[in-house]
Amino acid sequence: MCTMLVEKVKIEGSGKGTGGWFKLEGANVSYDHPFNAPFEHALNIDFVNESQGPSARVAVELSEAAARELVNTILSVLDQAEAGGHLESQRRVHRKAYTKEV
């Protein structure tokens, strides 16, 4: 049975498809029947640039366990980057504070 669970989010980044690298503008995240993965249901992520058509798409189908592990790993890496002062958002805040002082 289809779950029909789908959310869209705007994102910034790059993806590599069959035609090479392209600008990412969004991600479509669903929990439903996958096209290729051997699961009844999967967490499906389509990284897209809809203005460039179907060739500007990278699809990922993950098991529930893999999706949760990926989320935890992403958060862990971001926490480490934040602790080291490496996040872009930290640099922007620092630059804004510096320019106000000058």
Secondary structure, 3 states (H helix, E strand, C coil): CCCCEEEEEEEEEEEEECCEEEEEEEEEEEEECCCCCCCCCEEEEEEECHHHCCCCEEEEEECHHHHHHHHHHHHHHHHHHHHCCCCHHHHHHHHHHHHHHC
